[in-house]
Amino acid sequence: MRRSVFERSRIGALAGGQDSIKFAMLHHIAVVTPGNRKRYAEIYRQLHLPKIYLSSTRDLDKCYRAWGLERMPQLHDESH
């Protein structure tokens, strides 16, 4: 819901596209996503490969800075 209302110019958004909030989306967030999160967390936990867990964009930004990386710029310019 946050990206539909507040993040209209986010990276990956389609130029000219308009997100909207629908009952199906709210159902997916409230009913489907919690189960998926648990299932994916268990898969992640059992995976025996080198991995890093970044739980927020703030953590991702910290990691980028620590590794001397830059985030990609917006893929589209809203001034067009």
N, CA, C and O atoms as a GROMACS GRO file, in nm:
protein
  320
    1MET      N    1   0.083  -0.118   0.000
    1MET     CA    2   0.000   0.000   0.000
    1MET      C    3   0.088   0.124   0.000
    1MET      O    4   0.056   0.224  -0.064
    2ARG      N    5   0.200   0.117   0.073
    2ARG     CA    6   0.288   0.233   0.081
    2ARG      C    7   0.333   0.277  -0.057
    2ARG      O    8   0.330   0.396  -0.088
    3ARG      N    9   0.375   0.181  -0.140
    3ARG     CA   10   0.425   0.222  -0.271
    3ARG      C   11   0.313   0.275  -0.360
    3ARG      O   12   0.338   0.361  -0.445
    4SER      N   13   0.191   0.227  -0.342
    4SER     CA   14   0.079   0.278  -0.422
    4SER      C   15   0.046   0.421  -0.388
    4SER      O   16   0.005   0.499  -0.474
    5VAL      N   17   0.065   0.458  -0.262
    5VAL     CA   18   0.027   0.591  -0.217
    5VAL      C   19   0.146   0.687  -0.214
    5VAL      O   20   0.135   0.801  -0.260
    6PHE      N   21   0.260   0.641  -0.160
    6PHE     CA   22   0.370   0.733  -0.134
    6PHE      C   23   0.492   0.718  -0.225
    6PHE      O   24   0.572   0.811  -0.234
    7GLU      N   25   0.508   0.605  -0.292
    7GLU     CA   26   0.630   0.581  -0.370
    7GLU      C   27   0.600   0.570  -0.520
    7GLU      O   28   0.640   0.474  -0.585
    8ARG      N   29   0.532   0.666  -0.571
    8ARG     CA   30   0.491   0.662  -0.711
    8ARG      C   31   0.609   0.668  -0.808
    8ARG      O   32   0.597   0.622  -0.921
    9SER      N   33   0.721   0.724  -0.767
    9SER     CA   34   0.838   0.735  -0.856
    9SER      C   35   0.949   0.639  -0.815
    9SER      O   36   1.067   0.669  -0.834
   10ARG      N   37   0.912   0.524  -0.760
   10ARG     CA   38   1.011   0.428  -0.712
   10ARG      C   39   1.085   0.361  -0.829
   10ARG      O   40   1.035   0.359  -0.942
   11ILE      N   41   1.201   0.308  -0.800
   11ILE     CA   42   1.277   0.233  -0.899
   11ILE      C   43   1.195   0.111  -0.938
   11ILE      O   44   1.142   0.040  -0.852
   12GLY      N   45   1.184   0.086  -1.065
   12GLY     CA   46   1.110  -0.029  -1.114
   12GLY      C   47   0.965   0.002  -1.151
   12GLY      O   48   0.898  -0.081  -1.212
   13ALA      N   49   0.917   0.121  -1.114
   13ALA     CA   50   0.781   0.158  -1.152
   13ALA      C   51   0.776   0.183  -1.302
   13ALA      O   52   0.872   0.234  -1.361
   14LEU      N   53   0.666   0.147  -1.363
   14LEU     CA   54   0.652   0.170  -1.506
   14LEU      C   55   0.614   0.315  -1.532
   14LEU      O   56   0.525   0.369  -1.467
   15ALA      N   57   0.683   0.377  -1.626
   15ALA     CA   58   0.654   0.515  -1.661
   15ALA      C   59   0.508   0.527  -1.703
   15ALA      O   60   0.463   0.454  -1.791
   16GLY      N   61   0.436   0.618  -1.642
   16GLY     CA   62   0.296   0.640  -1.676
   16GLY      C   63   0.200   0.544  -1.608
   16GLY      O   64   0.078   0.562  -1.618
   17GLY      N   65   0.253   0.443  -1.540
   17GLY     CA   66   0.167   0.346  -1.473
   17GLY      C   67   0.110   0.406  -1.344
   17GLY      O   68   0.174   0.489  -1.280
   18GLN      N   69  -0.008   0.363  -1.306
   18GLN     CA   70  -0.069   0.411  -1.183
   18GLN      C   71  -0.110   0.292  -1.098
   18GLN      O   72  -0.195   0.212  -1.137
   19ASP      N   73  -0.048   0.282  -0.981
   19ASP     CA   74  -0.087   0.177  -0.887
   19ASP      C   75  -0.217   0.217  -0.820
   19ASP      O   76  -0.246   0.335  -0.802
   20SER      N   77  -0.295   0.118  -0.783
   20SER     CA   78  -0.418   0.145  -0.709
   20SER      C   79  -0.434   0.036  -0.603
   20SER      O   80  -0.375  -0.071  -0.613
   21ILE      N   81  -0.513   0.066  -0.503
   21ILE     CA   82  -0.537  -0.028  -0.394
   21ILE      C   83  -0.668  -0.100  -0.420
   21ILE      O   84  -0.773  -0.036  -0.436
   22LYS      N   85  -0.662  -0.233  -0.426
   22LYS     CA   86  -0.780  -0.314  -0.452
   22LYS      C   87  -0.796  -0.418  -0.343
   22LYS      O   88  -0.700  -0.450  -0.272
   23PHE      N   89  -0.917  -0.471  -0.328
   23PHE     CA   90  -0.943  -0.572  -0.226
   23PHE      C   91  -0.852  -0.692  -0.243
   23PHE      O   92  -0.801  -0.746  -0.144
   24ALA      N   93  -0.829  -0.736  -0.367
   24ALA     CA   94  -0.743  -0.853  -0.391
   24ALA      C   95  -0.602  -0.830  -0.337
   24ALA      O   96  -0.540  -0.921  -0.283
   25MET      N   97  -0.551  -0.707  -0.352
   25MET     CA   98  -0.419  -0.675  -0.302
   25MET      C   99  -0.418  -0.679  -0.149
   25MET      O  100  -0.326  -0.733  -0.089
   26LEU      N  101  -0.520  -0.621  -0.086
   26LEU     CA  102  -0.528  -0.622   0.060
   26LEU      C  103  -0.538  -0.766   0.113
   26LEU      O  104  -0.476  -0.799   0.214
   27HIS      N  105  -0.615  -0.850   0.045
   27HIS     CA  106  -0.627  -0.991   0.083
   27HIS      C  107  -0.492  -1.060   0.072
   27HIS      O  108  -0.452  -1.136   0.161
   28HIS      N  109  -0.422  -1.035  -0.036
   28HIS     CA  110  -0.291  -1.096  -0.056
   28HIS      C  111  -0.195  -1.055   0.057
   28HIS      O  112  -0.125  -1.139   0.113
   29ILE      N  113  -0.193  -0.926   0.090
   29ILE     CA  114  -0.105  -0.876   0.196
   29ILE      C  115  -0.141  -0.937   0.330
   29ILE      O  116  -0.053  -0.980   0.404
   30ALA      N  117  -0.269  -0.943   0.362
   30ALA     CA  118  -0.314  -0.987   0.494
   30ALA      C  119  -0.317  -1.139   0.510
   30ALA      O  120  -0.293  -1.189   0.620
   31VAL      N  121  -0.346  -1.212   0.403
   31VAL     CA  122  -0.367  -1.356   0.415
   31VAL      C  123  -0.252  -1.438   0.354
   31VAL      O  124  -0.201  -1.530   0.418
   32VAL      N  125  -0.212  -1.405   0.233
   32VAL     CA  126  -0.115  -1.487   0.162
   32VAL      C  127   0.029  -1.458   0.206
   32VAL      O  128   0.106  -1.551   0.232
   33THR      N  129   0.065  -1.331   0.213
   33THR     CA  130   0.203  -1.292   0.242
   33THR      C  131   0.257  -1.347   0.373
   33THR      O  132   0.370  -1.396   0.374
   34PRO      N  133   0.183  -1.342   0.485
   34PRO     CA  134   0.241  -1.396   0.609
   34PRO      C  135   0.284  -1.542   0.598
   34PRO      O  136   0.389  -1.579   0.649
   35GLY      N  137   0.206  -1.623   0.532
   35GLY     CA  138   0.243  -1.763   0.513
   35GLY      C  139   0.365  -1.777   0.424
   35GLY      O  140   0.452  -1.860   0.450
   36ASN      N  141   0.371  -1.697   0.319
   36ASN     CA  142   0.488  -1.700   0.231
   36ASN      C  143   0.613  -1.660   0.305
   36ASN      O  144   0.718  -1.722   0.289
   37ARG      N  145   0.603  -1.556   0.386
   37ARG     CA  146   0.721  -1.511   0.462
   37ARG      C  147   0.776  -1.622   0.550
   37ARG      O  148   0.897  -1.643   0.556
   38LYS      N  149   0.688  -1.693   0.617
   38LYS     CA  150   0.732  -1.804   0.703
   38LYS      C  151   0.798  -1.913   0.621
   38LYS      O  152   0.904  -1.965   0.658
   39ARG      N  153   0.737  -1.948   0.510
   39ARG     CA  154   0.791  -2.054   0.425
   39ARG      C  155   0.927  -2.014   0.367
   39ARG      O  156   1.021  -2.093   0.369
   40TYR      N  157   0.937  -1.890   0.316
   40TYR     CA  158   1.064  -1.845   0.258
   40TYR      C  159   1.172  -1.829   0.364
   40TYR      O  160   1.289  -1.856   0.338
   41ALA      N  161   1.134  -1.786   0.484
   41ALA     CA  162   1.232  -1.775   0.593
   41ALA      C  163   1.289  -1.911   0.628
   41ALA      O  164   1.409  -1.923   0.655
   42GLU      N  165   1.205  -2.013   0.628
   42GLU     CA  166   1.253  -2.148   0.657
   42GLU      C  167   1.344  -2.199   0.546
   42GLU      O  168   1.446  -2.262   0.574
   43ILE      N  169   1.310  -2.174   0.422
   43ILE     CA  170   1.396  -2.213   0.309
   43ILE      C  171   1.530  -2.143   0.322
   43ILE      O  172   1.635  -2.205   0.305
   44TYR      N  173   1.528  -2.014   0.351
   44TYR     CA  174   1.651  -1.935   0.368
   44TYR      C  175   1.735  -1.993   0.481
   44TYR      O  176   1.856  -2.009   0.467
   45ARG      N  177   1.671  -2.024   0.593
   45ARG     CA  178   1.742  -2.077   0.709
   45ARG      C  179   1.811  -2.209   0.677
   45ARG      O  180   1.922  -2.234   0.723
   46GLN      N  181   1.746  -2.294   0.598
   46GLN     CA  182   1.800  -2.425   0.566
   46GLN      C  183   1.903  -2.424   0.454
   46GLN      O  184   1.974  -2.523   0.433
   47LEU      N  185   1.912  -2.314   0.382
   47LEU     CA  186   2.004  -2.304   0.269
   47LEU      C  187   2.148  -2.298   0.320
   47LEU      O  188   2.183  -2.211   0.400
   48HIS      N  189   2.231  -2.390   0.273
   48HIS     CA  190   2.370  -2.397   0.320
   48HIS      C  191   2.464  -2.337   0.217
   48HIS      O  192   2.555  -2.403   0.166
   49LEU      N  193   2.442  -2.210   0.187
   49LEU     CA  194   2.526  -2.133   0.097
   49LEU      C  195   2.562  -2.002   0.167
   49LEU      O  196   2.490  -1.960   0.258
   50PRO      N  197   2.672  -1.938   0.126
   50PRO     CA  198   2.699  -1.805   0.184
   50PRO      C  199   2.582  -1.713   0.154
   50PRO      O  200   2.530  -1.712   0.041
   51LYS      N  201   2.539  -1.637   0.251
   51LYS     CA  202   2.425  -1.550   0.231
   51LYS      C  203   2.433  -1.432   0.326
   51LYS      O  204   2.506  -1.434   0.426
   52ILE      N  205   2.357  -1.330   0.293
   52ILE     CA  206   2.346  -1.212   0.377
   52ILE      C  207   2.198  -1.176   0.383
   52ILE      O  208   2.128  -1.182   0.283
   53TYR      N  209   2.153  -1.138   0.501
   53TYR     CA  210   2.012  -1.103   0.519
   53TYR      C  211   2.002  -0.954   0.550
   53TYR      O  212   2.053  -0.908   0.652
   54LEU      N  213   1.938  -0.880   0.462
   54LEU     CA  214   1.915  -0.737   0.480
   54LEU      C  215   1.764  -0.717   0.487
   54LEU      O  216   1.694  -0.735   0.388
   55SER      N  217   1.716  -0.679   0.605
   55SER     CA  218   1.571  -0.678   0.626
   55SER      C  219   1.502  -0.546   0.592
   55SER      O  220   1.380  -0.537   0.602
   56SER      N  221   1.578  -0.446   0.553
   56SER     CA  222   1.516  -0.318   0.522
   56SER      C  223   1.600  -0.243   0.419
   56SER      O  224   1.716  -0.277   0.395
   57THR      N  225   1.542  -0.140   0.359
   57THR     CA  226   1.620  -0.058   0.267
   57THR      C  227   1.730   0.015   0.341
   57THR      O  228   1.836   0.042   0.284
   58ARG      N  229   1.707   0.048   0.467
   58ARG     CA  230   1.811   0.112   0.548
   58ARG      C  231   1.932   0.018   0.561
   58ARG      O  232   2.046   0.061   0.546
   59ASP      N  233   1.905  -0.111   0.590
   59ASP     CA  234   2.014  -0.208   0.598
   59ASP      C  235   2.085  -0.223   0.463
   59ASP      O  236   2.207  -0.233   0.458
   60LEU      N  237   2.008  -0.222   0.356
   60LEU     CA  238   2.066  -0.232   0.223
   60LEU      C  239   2.156  -0.112   0.196
   60LEU      O  240   2.267  -0.128   0.144
   61ASP      N  241   2.109   0.008   0.229
   61ASP     CA  242   2.191   0.128   0.210
   61ASP      C  243   2.320   0.122   0.291
   61ASP      O  244   2.426   0.160   0.241
   62LYS      N  245   2.312   0.075   0.416
   62LYS     CA  246   2.432   0.060   0.499
   62LYS      C  247   2.531  -0.036   0.435
   62LYS      O  248   2.651  -0.010   0.432
   63CYS      N  249   2.480  -0.146   0.384
   63CYS     CA  250   2.565  -0.246   0.319
   63CYS      C  251   2.631  -0.186   0.194
   63CYS      O  252   2.751  -0.206   0.173
   64TYR      N  253   2.556  -0.116   0.113
   64TYR     CA  254   2.612  -0.051  -0.006
   64TYR      C  255   2.726   0.042   0.034
   64TYR      O  256   2.833   0.038  -0.026
   65ARG      N  257   2.704   0.126   0.135
   65ARG     CA  258   2.807   0.220   0.179
   65ARG      C  259   2.930   0.145   0.230
   65ARG      O  260   3.042   0.182   0.197
   66ALA      N  261   2.909   0.041   0.310
   66ALA     CA  262   3.021  -0.036   0.366
   66ALA      C  263   3.103  -0.102   0.256
   66ALA      O  264   3.225  -0.114   0.269
   67TRP      N  265   3.039  -0.143   0.148
   67TRP     CA  266   3.108  -0.210   0.038
   67TRP      C  267   3.153  -0.112  -0.070
   67TRP      O  268   3.209  -0.153  -0.172
   68GLY      N  269   3.128   0.019  -0.049
   68GLY     CA  270   3.169   0.120  -0.147
   68GLY      C  271   3.090   0.115  -0.277
   68GLY      O  272   3.143   0.148  -0.383
   69LEU      N  273   2.964   0.073  -0.270
   69LEU     CA  274   2.878   0.062  -0.387
   69LEU      C  275   2.782   0.180  -0.393
   69LEU      O  276   2.758   0.247  -0.292
   70GLU      N  277   2.727   0.205  -0.511
   70GLU     CA  278   2.626   0.309  -0.527
   70GLU      C  279   2.497   0.246  -0.573
   70GLU      O  280   2.498   0.150  -0.650
   71ARG      N  281   2.385   0.300  -0.526
   71ARG     CA  282   2.254   0.252  -0.573
   71ARG      C  283   2.233   0.302  -0.714
   71ARG      O  284   2.282   0.409  -0.752
   72MET      N  285   2.159   0.224  -0.793
   72MET     CA  286   2.129   0.265  -0.930
   72MET      C  287   2.032   0.384  -0.927
   72MET      O  288   1.944   0.390  -0.841
   73PRO      N  289   2.050   0.478  -1.019
   73PRO     CA  290   1.956   0.591  -1.025
   73PRO      C  291   1.818   0.544  -1.071
   73PRO      O  292   1.804   0.433  -1.121
   74GLN      N  293   1.719   0.630  -1.055
   74GLN     CA  294   1.584   0.600  -1.103
   74GLN      C  295   1.589   0.558  -1.249
   74GLN      O  296   1.667   0.613  -1.327
   75LEU      N  297   1.507   0.460  -1.285
   75LEU     CA  298   1.509   0.409  -1.422
   75LEU      C  299   1.433   0.500  -1.519
   75LEU      O  300   1.452   0.490  -1.640
   76HIS      N  301   1.349   0.586  -1.467
   76HIS     CA  302   1.278   0.678  -1.554
   76HIS      C  303   1.274   0.815  -1.488
   76HIS      O  304   1.282   0.828  -1.366
   77ASP      N  305   1.263   0.916  -1.570
   77ASP     CA  306   1.260   1.054  -1.522
   77ASP      C  307   1.117   1.103  -1.529
   77ASP      O  308   1.055   1.098  -1.635
   78GLU      N  309   1.063   1.151  -1.418
   78GLU     CA  310   0.923   1.195  -1.415
   78GLU      C  311   0.900   1.326  -1.486
   78GLU      O  312   0.785   1.366  -1.504
   79SER      N  313   1.006   1.396  -1.528
   79SER     CA  314   0.986   1.524  -1.594
   79SER      C  315   0.942   1.509  -1.739
   79SER      O  316   0.906   1.608  -1.803
   80HIS      N  317   0.943   1.385  -1.793
   80HIS     CA  318   0.903   1.363  -1.933
   80HIS      C  319   0.755   1.339  -1.943
   80HIS      O  320   0.703   1.319  -2.052
   0.00000   0.00000   0.00000
